[in-house]
Amino acid sequence: MSSYDPAPDEIITPSQFRESMRLVRLQIGIPISVLIAMGANLVCALAIKPGLSGINALFPTLLSPNSLMIELYWALLYVLQVGFCLVLLLARKEATKEMLIHGVGLRFAIANWLQAAWAVFFTLQFFIGAEICILINVINLLSIHFTLLYYPATLKRPIDALLVHAPMTMLLAILFELDWLHNGFVALGWVIEEKKEWGRYTWQAVGFVAGVNVVAAIWAGARRLYLLTAASMYILFSLLFSSPRTNPTLPTTALPKPTPLLVTIIICLVLHPIALVAGVAWKRTREREGRIRLEEEVEQAEENEEHEREAAHGHRH
């Protein structure tokens, strides 16, 4: 019996039927989109020369990340996406089905198709088209992120947190905090081809890195999003530990980060956990204040009730 089949003798209402069909569409569309995105990225990375990493090496920017760290990030992300597909196909709990249908929806399939299109455009070195795909996808993933706020990650449902929330958060984090910036630098021609150009676009890099990380840190702190904080810090480390080469074939041409950008990355690495801790502390303070007010109201109500009893007793005498 599939996850959308009715139980014997169960009467299906029109609204239940529509929800079942929406789930069926997700169960078909999303796994196919995951396979397409994985296939496109693998072909563009391994079967074509120069592939994705090769093109990154040919167009070094101040925002070129550590390639190994990013490859590991994407590998984990696709493993989690496969897990998401299993959750989707095996969903039984109504709460999980509602989250998948209304919290995620076919927008996740669109996200994967856009990722596949980005890989093709980037490999063809059509960087403007690749940048457009990323920007559209950021907006698409933000809409998923906002609707998932109604179905928050919780330790009471660890599978949903790991296989639904984690891949959505990781994909949004890397597209919003890294990919559109690095791809944008390449599209604008802000590429470092000679050592003397290394500091030419320093302040543009500082502004963009600081901007996206301040926004992400404040949002993660306000909503207490542990997954977003962890993903953001990992991406910053991938920038911190990268040394793009002006000549991809010569290791000696690797250059360090300009000092302003290095300081900005370190400040952002400190900012993310501070914002999260501040958000958690603020929530606990508000909860404590709420409990104190509730206790005071209960005590006041008990005092009023006692006064009323005393007044009623006095009237009888």
Salt bridges, closest charged atoms under 4 A:
GLU19 OE2 - ARG22 NH1 3.64
GLU19 OE1 - HIS102 NE2 2.91
GLU94 OE2 - LYS97 NZ 3.75
ASP160 OD2 - ARG157 NH2 2.64
GLU194 OE1 - LYS196 NZ 3.54
GLU197 OE2 - ARG200 NH1 3.95
GLU287 OE2 - LYS283 NZ 3.93
GLU305 OE2 - ARG309 NH1 3.10
GLU306 OE1 - ARG309 NH2 2.36
GLU310 OE1 - HIS307 ND1 3.97
